Amino acid sequence: MLRRGLILDLSIALGLGFAMGNAYWYGFHMPRTHARDNFYKALEEERIAKRG
């Protein structure tokens, strides 16, 4: 009984941890990273356009 409860608790914890980690990574982190990269790309293109 204790073993089944332990396995169930660990499975739920790992499953929820994985799901929440993916939600953070693909729902918040990656969009912000792409927005930052696009901002600096536009800034660099603007700097190059002004220079030459």
N, CA, C, O and CB atoms as a CASP TS submission, in Angstrom:
PFRMAT TS
TARGET T0000
AUTHOR 0000-0000-0000
METHOD Language model
MODEL 1
PARENT N/A
ATOM      1  N   MET     1       0.824  -1.195   0.000  1.00  0.00           N
ATOM      2  CA  MET     1       0.000   0.000   0.000  1.00  0.00           C
ATOM      3  C   MET     1       0.866   1.256   0.000  1.00  0.00           C
ATOM      4  O   MET     1       0.602   2.202  -0.741  1.00  0.00           O
ATOM      5  CB  MET     1      -0.936   0.000   1.205  1.00  0.00           C
ATOM      6  N   LEU     2       1.894   1.254   0.834  1.00  0.00           N
ATOM      7  CA  LEU     2       2.779   2.413   0.886  1.00  0.00           C
ATOM      8  C   LEU     2       3.529   2.575  -0.433  1.00  0.00           C
ATOM      9  O   LEU     2       3.715   3.691  -0.917  1.00  0.00           O
ATOM     10  CB  LEU     2       3.772   2.282   2.052  1.00  0.00           C
ATOM     11  N   ARG     3       3.955   1.461  -1.005  1.00  0.00           N
ATOM     12  CA  ARG     3       4.698   1.511  -2.263  1.00  0.00           C
ATOM     13  C   ARG     3       3.826   2.080  -3.383  1.00  0.00           C
ATOM     14  O   ARG     3       4.291   2.907  -4.168  1.00  0.00           O
ATOM     15  CB  ARG     3       5.207   0.107  -2.643  1.00  0.00           C
ATOM     16  N   ARG     4       2.558   1.641  -3.464  1.00  0.00           N
ATOM     17  CA  ARG     4       1.667   2.132  -4.510  1.00  0.00           C
ATOM     18  C   ARG     4       1.416   3.627  -4.336  1.00  0.00           C
ATOM     19  O   ARG     4       1.396   4.367  -5.320  1.00  0.00           O
ATOM     20  CB  ARG     4       0.336   1.358  -4.495  1.00  0.00           C
ATOM     21  N   GLY     5       1.225   4.076  -3.111  1.00  0.00           N
ATOM     22  CA  GLY     5       1.016   5.500  -2.848  1.00  0.00           C
ATOM     23  C   GLY     5       2.238   6.325  -3.196  1.00  0.00           C
ATOM     24  O   GLY     5       2.119   7.424  -3.739  1.00  0.00           O
ATOM     25  N   LEU     6       3.414   5.797  -2.885  1.00  0.00           N
ATOM     26  CA  LEU     6       4.653   6.498  -3.198  1.00  0.00           C
ATOM     27  C   LEU     6       4.838   6.617  -4.707  1.00  0.00           C
ATOM     28  O   LEU     6       5.194   7.681  -5.213  1.00  0.00           O
ATOM     29  CB  LEU     6       5.850   5.776  -2.571  1.00  0.00           C
ATOM     30  N   ILE     7       4.597   5.534  -5.412  1.00  0.00           N
ATOM     31  CA  ILE     7       4.736   5.562  -6.871  1.00  0.00           C
ATOM     32  C   ILE     7       3.725   6.525  -7.476  1.00  0.00           C
ATOM     33  O   ILE     7       4.054   7.267  -8.401  1.00  0.00           O
ATOM     34  CB  ILE     7       4.554   4.148  -7.468  1.00  0.00           C
ATOM     35  N   LEU     8       2.505   6.521  -6.969  1.00  0.00           N
ATOM     36  CA  LEU     8       1.477   7.432  -7.468  1.00  0.00           C
ATOM     37  C   LEU     8       1.871   8.883  -7.204  1.00  0.00           C
ATOM     38  O   LEU     8       1.764   9.726  -8.094  1.00  0.00           O
ATOM     39  CB  LEU     8       0.117   7.121  -6.816  1.00  0.00           C
ATOM     40  N   ASP     9       2.325   9.175  -5.991  1.00  0.00           N
ATOM     41  CA  ASP     9       2.731  10.544  -5.654  1.00  0.00           C
ATOM     42  C   ASP     9       3.901  11.011  -6.521  1.00  0.00           C
ATOM     43  O   ASP     9       3.895  12.138  -7.017  1.00  0.00           O
ATOM     44  CB  ASP     9       3.113  10.635  -4.170  1.00  0.00           C
ATOM     45  N   LEU    10       4.889  10.160  -6.702  1.00  0.00           N
ATOM     46  CA  LEU    10       6.030  10.527  -7.537  1.00  0.00           C
ATOM     47  C   LEU    10       5.627  10.712  -8.993  1.00  0.00           C
ATOM     48  O   LEU    10       6.105  11.630  -9.660  1.00  0.00           O
ATOM     49  CB  LEU    10       7.118   9.470  -7.433  1.00  0.00           C
ATOM     50  N   SER    11       4.759   9.855  -9.483  1.00  0.00           N
ATOM     51  CA  SER    11       4.299   9.976 -10.870  1.00  0.00           C
ATOM     52  C   SER    11       3.543  11.278 -11.085  1.00  0.00           C
ATOM     53  O   SER    11       3.755  11.967 -12.083  1.00  0.00           O
ATOM     54  CB  SER    11       3.410   8.789 -11.245  1.00  0.00           C
ATOM     55  N   ILE    12       2.668  11.613 -10.155  1.00  0.00           N
ATOM     56  CA  ILE    12       1.908  12.860 -10.266  1.00  0.00           C
ATOM     57  C   ILE    12       2.844  14.056 -10.172  1.00  0.00           C
ATOM     58  O   ILE    12       2.723  15.000 -10.954  1.00  0.00           O
ATOM     59  CB  ILE    12       0.825  12.940  -9.169  1.00  0.00           C
ATOM     60  N   ALA    13       3.771  14.027  -9.230  1.00  0.00           N
ATOM     61  CA  ALA    13       4.699  15.148  -9.054  1.00  0.00           C
ATOM     62  C   ALA    13       5.567  15.344 -10.296  1.00  0.00           C
ATOM     63  O   ALA    13       5.737  16.470 -10.762  1.00  0.00           O
ATOM     64  CB  ALA    13       5.589  14.919  -7.822  1.00  0.00           C
ATOM     65  N   LEU    14       6.107  14.270 -10.824  1.00  0.00           N
ATOM     66  CA  LEU    14       6.950  14.383 -12.015  1.00  0.00           C
ATOM     67  C   LEU    14       6.137  14.800 -13.235  1.00  0.00           C
ATOM     68  O   LEU    14       6.599  15.606 -14.042  1.00  0.00           O
ATOM     69  CB  LEU    14       7.659  13.057 -12.291  1.00  0.00           C
ATOM     70  N   GLY    15       4.943  14.262 -13.372  1.00  0.00           N
ATOM     71  CA  GLY    15       4.087  14.630 -14.499  1.00  0.00           C
ATOM     72  C   GLY    15       3.688  16.092 -14.455  1.00  0.00           C
ATOM     73  O   GLY    15       3.759  16.789 -15.467  1.00  0.00           O
ATOM     74  N   LEU    16       3.267  16.564 -13.284  1.00  0.00           N
ATOM     75  CA  LEU    16       2.892  17.976 -13.152  1.00  0.00           C
ATOM     76  C   LEU    16       4.106  18.887 -13.299  1.00  0.00           C
ATOM     77  O   LEU    16       4.009  19.962 -13.892  1.00  0.00           O
ATOM     78  CB  LEU    16       2.214  18.225 -11.800  1.00  0.00           C
ATOM     79  N   GLY    17       5.232  18.468 -12.768  1.00  0.00           N
ATOM     80  CA  GLY    17       6.449  19.264 -12.914  1.00  0.00           C
ATOM     81  C   GLY    17       6.859  19.396 -14.369  1.00  0.00           C
ATOM     82  O   GLY    17       7.241  20.477 -14.817  1.00  0.00           O
ATOM     83  N   PHE    18       6.782  18.314 -15.093  1.00  0.00           N
ATOM     84  CA  PHE    18       7.113  18.337 -16.519  1.00  0.00           C
ATOM     85  C   PHE    18       6.131  19.219 -17.282  1.00  0.00           C
ATOM     86  O   PHE    18       6.537  20.010 -18.133  1.00  0.00           O
ATOM     87  CB  PHE    18       7.110  16.912 -17.100  1.00  0.00           C
ATOM     88  N   ALA    19       4.848  19.085 -16.982  1.00  0.00           N
ATOM     89  CA  ALA    19       3.825  19.881 -17.674  1.00  0.00           C
ATOM     90  C   ALA    19       3.994  21.367 -17.381  1.00  0.00           C
ATOM     91  O   ALA    19       3.909  22.191 -18.292  1.00  0.00           O
ATOM     92  CB  ALA    19       2.416  19.423 -17.262  1.00  0.00           C
ATOM     93  N   MET    20       4.231  21.714 -16.130  1.00  0.00           N
ATOM     94  CA  MET    20       4.383  23.125 -15.780  1.00  0.00           C
ATOM     95  C   MET    20       5.692  23.686 -16.331  1.00  0.00           C
ATOM     96  O   MET    20       5.755  24.851 -16.725  1.00  0.00           O
ATOM     97  CB  MET    20       4.328  23.307 -14.257  1.00  0.00           C
ATOM     98  N   GLY    21       6.727  22.867 -16.358  1.00  0.00           N
ATOM     99  CA  GLY    21       7.985  23.303 -16.956  1.00  0.00           C
ATOM    100  C   GLY    21       7.831  23.602 -18.436  1.00  0.00           C
ATOM    101  O   GLY    21       8.352  24.603 -18.928  1.00  0.00           O
ATOM    102  N   ASN    22       7.121  22.745 -19.145  1.00  0.00           N
ATOM    103  CA  ASN    22       6.868  22.987 -20.569  1.00  0.00           C
ATOM    104  C   ASN    22       5.983  24.207 -20.773  1.00  0.00           C
ATOM    105  O   ASN    22       6.200  24.980 -21.706  1.00  0.00           O
ATOM    106  CB  ASN    22       6.220  21.763 -21.212  1.00  0.00           C
ATOM    107  N   ALA    23       4.990  24.386 -19.912  1.00  0.00           N
ATOM    108  CA  ALA    23       4.111  25.554 -20.031  1.00  0.00           C
ATOM    109  C   ALA    23       4.917  26.835 -19.853  1.00  0.00           C
ATOM    110  O   ALA    23       4.718  27.800 -20.592  1.00  0.00           O
ATOM    111  CB  ALA    23       2.965  25.489 -18.991  1.00  0.00           C
ATOM    112  N   TYR    24       5.821  26.855 -18.883  1.00  0.00           N
ATOM    113  CA  TYR    24       6.661  28.032 -18.685  1.00  0.00           C
ATOM    114  C   TYR    24       7.597  28.233 -19.877  1.00  0.00           C
ATOM    115  O   TYR    24       7.711  29.337 -20.411  1.00  0.00           O
ATOM    116  CB  TYR    24       7.474  27.900 -17.384  1.00  0.00           C
ATOM    117  N   TRP    25       8.264  27.152 -20.284  1.00  0.00           N
ATOM    118  CA  TRP    25       9.291  27.265 -21.317  1.00  0.00           C
ATOM    119  C   TRP    25       8.712  27.739 -22.645  1.00  0.00           C
ATOM    120  O   TRP    25       9.232  28.669 -23.262  1.00  0.00           O
ATOM    121  CB  TRP    25       9.989  25.930 -21.507  1.00  0.00           C
ATOM    122  N   TYR    26       7.627  27.092 -23.080  1.00  0.00           N
ATOM    123  CA  TYR    26       7.061  27.421 -24.387  1.00  0.00           C
ATOM    124  C   TYR    26       5.996  28.507 -24.313  1.00  0.00           C
ATOM    125  O   TYR    26       5.675  29.111 -25.336  1.00  0.00           O
ATOM    126  CB  TYR    26       6.474  26.185 -25.016  1.00  0.00           C
ATOM    127  N   GLY    27       5.444  28.772 -23.146  1.00  0.00           N
ATOM    128  CA  GLY    27       4.404  29.786 -23.014  1.00  0.00           C
ATOM    129  C   GLY    27       4.930  31.148 -22.616  1.00  0.00           C
ATOM    130  O   GLY    27       4.291  32.161 -22.901  1.00  0.00           O
ATOM    131  N   PHE    28       6.088  31.197 -21.957  1.00  0.00           N
ATOM    132  CA  PHE    28       6.630  32.474 -21.501  1.00  0.00           C
ATOM    133  C   PHE    28       8.058  32.695 -21.981  1.00  0.00           C
ATOM    134  O   PHE    28       8.356  33.710 -22.610  1.00  0.00           O
ATOM    135  CB  PHE    28       6.582  32.549 -19.988  1.00  0.00           C
ATOM    136  N   HIS    29       8.930  31.754 -21.689  1.00  0.00           N
ATOM    137  CA  HIS    29      10.353  31.959 -21.954  1.00  0.00           C
ATOM    138  C   HIS    29      10.663  32.124 -23.443  1.00  0.00           C
ATOM    139  O   HIS    29      11.313  33.095 -23.831  1.00  0.00           O
ATOM    140  CB  HIS    29      11.145  30.799 -21.401  1.00  0.00           C
ATOM    141  N   MET    30      10.214  31.203 -24.267  1.00  0.00           N
ATOM    142  CA  MET    30      10.542  31.260 -25.694  1.00  0.00           C
ATOM    143  C   MET    30       9.939  32.480 -26.389  1.00  0.00           C
ATOM    144  O   MET    30      10.640  33.116 -27.177  1.00  0.00           O
ATOM    145  CB  MET    30      10.063  29.998 -26.381  1.00  0.00           C
ATOM    146  N   PRO    31       8.666  32.845 -26.139  1.00  0.00           N
ATOM    147  CA  PRO    31       8.148  34.069 -26.774  1.00  0.00           C
ATOM    148  C   PRO    31       8.928  35.318 -26.362  1.00  0.00           C
ATOM    149  O   PRO    31       9.172  36.192 -27.194  1.00  0.00           O
ATOM    150  CB  PRO    31       6.677  34.253 -26.425  1.00  0.00           C
ATOM    151  N   ARG    32       9.320  35.411 -25.097  1.00  0.00           N
ATOM    152  CA  ARG    32      10.094  36.571 -24.647  1.00  0.00           C
ATOM    153  C   ARG    32      11.479  36.568 -25.285  1.00  0.00           C
ATOM    154  O   ARG    32      11.998  37.625 -25.642  1.00  0.00           O
ATOM    155  CB  ARG    32      10.214  36.580 -23.109  1.00  0.00           C
ATOM    156  N   THR    33      12.078  35.396 -25.430  1.00  0.00           N
ATOM    157  CA  THR    33      13.387  35.298 -26.060  1.00  0.00           C
ATOM    158  C   THR    33      13.312  35.713 -27.525  1.00  0.00           C
ATOM    159  O   THR    33      14.188  36.424 -28.018  1.00  0.00           O
ATOM    160  CB  THR    33      13.936  33.874 -25.937  1.00  0.00           C
ATOM    161  N   HIS    34      12.275  35.273 -28.216  1.00  0.00           N
ATOM    162  CA  HIS    34      12.109  35.665 -29.622  1.00  0.00           C
ATOM    163  C   HIS    34      11.859  37.163 -29.741  1.00  0.00           C
ATOM    164  O   HIS    34      12.377  37.806 -30.654  1.00  0.00           O
ATOM    165  CB  HIS    34      10.950  34.883 -30.267  1.00  0.00           C
ATOM    166  N   ALA    35      11.070  37.724 -28.830  1.00  0.00           N
ATOM    167  CA  ALA    35      10.813  39.168 -28.866  1.00  0.00           C
ATOM    168  C   ALA    35      12.109  39.942 -28.638  1.00  0.00           C
ATOM    169  O   ALA    35      12.358  40.942 -29.310  1.00  0.00           O
ATOM    170  CB  ALA    35       9.759  39.562 -27.804  1.00  0.00           C
ATOM    171  N   ARG    36      12.931  39.488 -27.700  1.00  0.00           N
ATOM    172  CA  ARG    36      14.209  40.140 -27.440  1.00  0.00           C
ATOM    173  C   ARG    36      15.118  40.059 -28.660  1.00  0.00           C
ATOM    174  O   ARG    36      15.730  41.051 -29.056  1.00  0.00           O
ATOM    175  CB  ARG    36      14.894  39.509 -26.228  1.00  0.00           C
ATOM    176  N   ASP    37      15.200  38.873 -29.252  1.00  0.00           N
ATOM    177  CA  ASP    37      16.050  38.699 -30.432  1.00  0.00           C
ATOM    178  C   ASP    37      15.580  39.570 -31.588  1.00  0.00           C
ATOM    179  O   ASP    37      16.399  40.169 -32.285  1.00  0.00           O
ATOM    180  CB  ASP    37      16.071  37.233 -30.860  1.00  0.00           C
ATOM    181  N   ASN    38      14.270  39.647 -31.800  1.00  0.00           N
ATOM    182  CA  ASN    38      13.732  40.488 -32.872  1.00  0.00           C
ATOM    183  C   ASN    38      14.019  41.960 -32.613  1.00  0.00           C
ATOM    184  O   ASN    38      14.308  42.708 -33.547  1.00  0.00           O
ATOM    185  CB  ASN    38      12.225  40.267 -33.018  1.00  0.00           C
ATOM    186  N   PHE    39      13.942  42.386 -31.352  1.00  0.00           N
ATOM    187  CA  PHE    39      14.234  43.774 -31.001  1.00  0.00           C
ATOM    188  C   PHE    39      15.682  44.118 -31.340  1.00  0.00           C
ATOM    189  O   PHE    39      15.948  45.141 -31.971  1.00  0.00           O
ATOM    190  CB  PHE    39      13.962  44.022 -29.506  1.00  0.00           C
ATOM    191  N   TYR    40      16.614  43.267 -30.922  1.00  0.00           N
ATOM    192  CA  TYR    40      18.020  43.553 -31.179  1.00  0.00           C
ATOM    193  C   TYR    40      18.371  43.419 -32.660  1.00  0.00           C
ATOM    194  O   TYR    40      19.267  44.107 -33.148  1.00  0.00           O
ATOM    195  CB  TYR    40      18.897  42.628 -30.356  1.00  0.00           C
ATOM    196  N   LYS    41      17.675  42.542 -33.372  1.00  0.00           N
ATOM    197  CA  LYS    41      17.886  42.434 -34.817  1.00  0.00           C
ATOM    198  C   LYS    41      17.441  43.722 -35.507  1.00  0.00           C
ATOM    199  O   LYS    41      18.144  44.237 -36.376  1.00  0.00           O
ATOM    200  CB  LYS    41      17.119  41.217 -35.394  1.00  0.00           C
ATOM    201  N   ALA    42      16.274  44.243 -35.120  1.00  0.00           N
ATOM    202  CA  ALA    42      15.787  45.497 -35.702  1.00  0.00           C
ATOM    203  C   ALA    42      16.706  46.655 -35.333  1.00  0.00           C
ATOM    204  O   ALA    42      16.958  47.531 -36.160  1.00  0.00           O
ATOM    205  CB  ALA    42      14.351  45.790 -35.232  1.00  0.00           C
ATOM    206  N   LEU    43      17.204  46.670 -34.109  1.00  0.00           N
ATOM    207  CA  LEU    43      18.116  47.720 -33.665  1.00  0.00           C
ATOM    208  C   LEU    43      19.405  47.690 -34.483  1.00  0.00           C
ATOM    209  O   LEU    43      19.913  48.737 -34.885  1.00  0.00           O
ATOM    210  CB  LEU    43      18.430  47.566 -32.166  1.00  0.00           C
ATOM    211  N   GLU    44      19.925  46.507 -34.724  1.00  0.00           N
ATOM    212  CA  GLU    44      21.147  46.359 -35.514  1.00  0.00           C
ATOM    213  C   GLU    44      20.911  46.783 -36.963  1.00  0.00           C
ATOM    214  O   GLU    44      21.754  47.454 -37.558  1.00  0.00           O
ATOM    215  CB  GLU    44      21.648  44.906 -35.461  1.00  0.00           C
ATOM    216  N   GLU    45      19.776  46.395 -37.529  1.00  0.00           N
ATOM    217  CA  GLU    45      19.465  46.804 -38.904  1.00  0.00           C
ATOM    218  C   GLU    45      19.314  48.319 -39.009  1.00  0.00           C
ATOM    219  O   GLU    45      19.734  48.919 -39.998  1.00  0.00           O
ATOM    220  CB  GLU    45      18.181  46.114 -39.390  1.00  0.00           C
ATOM    221  N   GLU    46      18.718  48.934 -37.998  1.00  0.00           N
ATOM    222  CA  GLU    46      18.578  50.393 -37.984  1.00  0.00           C
ATOM    223  C   GLU    46      19.946  51.064 -37.895  1.00  0.00           C
ATOM    224  O   GLU    46      20.196  52.067 -38.562  1.00  0.00           O
ATOM    225  CB  GLU    46      17.688  50.840 -36.807  1.00  0.00           C
ATOM    226  N   ARG    47      20.820  50.512 -37.076  1.00  0.00           N
ATOM    227  CA  ARG    47      22.164  51.064 -36.934  1.00  0.00           C
ATOM    228  C   ARG    47      22.935  50.957 -38.251  1.00  0.00           C
ATOM    229  O   ARG    47      23.638  51.889 -38.641  1.00  0.00           O
ATOM    230  CB  ARG    47      22.926  50.341 -35.809  1.00  0.00           C
ATOM    231  N   ILE    48      22.801  49.829 -38.925  1.00  0.00           N
ATOM    232  CA  ILE    48      23.479  49.641 -40.212  1.00  0.00           C
ATOM    233  C   ILE    48      22.909  50.591 -41.259  1.00  0.00           C
ATOM    234  O   ILE    48      23.661  51.143 -42.062  1.00  0.00           O
ATOM    235  CB  ILE    48      23.345  48.181 -40.690  1.00  0.00           C
ATOM    236  N   ALA    49      21.594  50.791 -41.263  1.00  0.00           N
ATOM    237  CA  ALA    49      20.963  51.684 -42.239  1.00  0.00           C
ATOM    238  C   ALA    49      21.421  53.129 -42.035  1.00  0.00           C
ATOM    239  O   ALA    49      21.619  53.856 -43.008  1.00  0.00           O
ATOM    240  CB  ALA    49      19.430  51.596 -42.133  1.00  0.00           C
ATOM    241  N   LYS    50      21.588  53.546 -40.797  1.00  0.00           N
ATOM    242  CA  LYS    50      22.055  54.909 -40.519  1.00  0.00           C
ATOM    243  C   LYS    50      23.509  55.084 -40.931  1.00  0.00           C
ATOM    244  O   LYS    50      23.908  56.154 -41.389  1.00  0.00           O
ATOM    245  CB  LYS    50      21.889  55.241 -39.031  1.00  0.00           C
ATOM    246  N   ARG    51      24.291  54.034 -40.768  1.00  0.00           N
ATOM    247  CA  ARG    51      25.719  54.120 -41.040  1.00  0.00           C
ATOM    248  C   ARG    51      25.998  54.201 -42.540  1.00  0.00           C
ATOM    249  O   ARG    51      26.849  54.976 -42.978  1.00  0.00           O
ATOM    250  CB  ARG    51      26.440  52.922 -40.438  1.00  0.00           C
ATOM    251  N   GLY    52      25.290  53.410 -43.309  1.00  0.00           N
ATOM    252  CA  GLY    52      25.727  53.371 -44.675  1.00  0.00           C
ATOM    253  C   GLY    52      24.641  53.147 -45.644  1.00  0.00           C
ATOM    254  O   GLY    52      24.890  53.093 -46.848  1.00  0.00           O
TER
END
